[in-house]
Amino acid sequence: LQIPRGYCARIRKVRFALRDISGQDNVDFGWHILTACVLDADDENSVAIPTFEIDHDVLIDHRWEMWGDFPATDGLTSLWTPQKVYNFDEELDVVTVRNIRHNSLINGMDVTGVKPQVELTVYFTYEKISADLYAKLLGIS
């Protein structure tokens, strides 16, 4: 999401969906996926989920987990495709002038199989804002 100068994006809804895990053969049931919608225009190379040691703004994050004590010897062809939708109330000021980046961390999957993907959909509207508010939201005022 590239936000034009002088505008903010008002976030209405964020949807996380897990895709393409059917080719995951012999996966231990102890996998987890961490994913986050990060507001940071200055770090285009990082794919890490922000921690308290890194200065990032996280709009929202989500986690999928599956735990058990048996391997999936026939692949995960019958596993559902989970998704989670977060709606933001109209009265909340969930706005950003920073570009949105999506980061994911996936552990416990078969690295030789089909790599699972996390699909992120952000529903938003652009709003024109004053130069003062733009600078304040960027943290440079």
ABEGO torsion letter per residue (X at the ends): XBBBBGBBBBBABBBBBBBGAAABBGBBBABBBBBBBBBBAABAABABBBBAABBBBBABBBBBBBBBABBBAAEAAABBBBBBBBBBBAABBBBBABBBBBBBBBBGBBAABBBBBBBBBBBBBBBBBBAAAAAAAAGAX
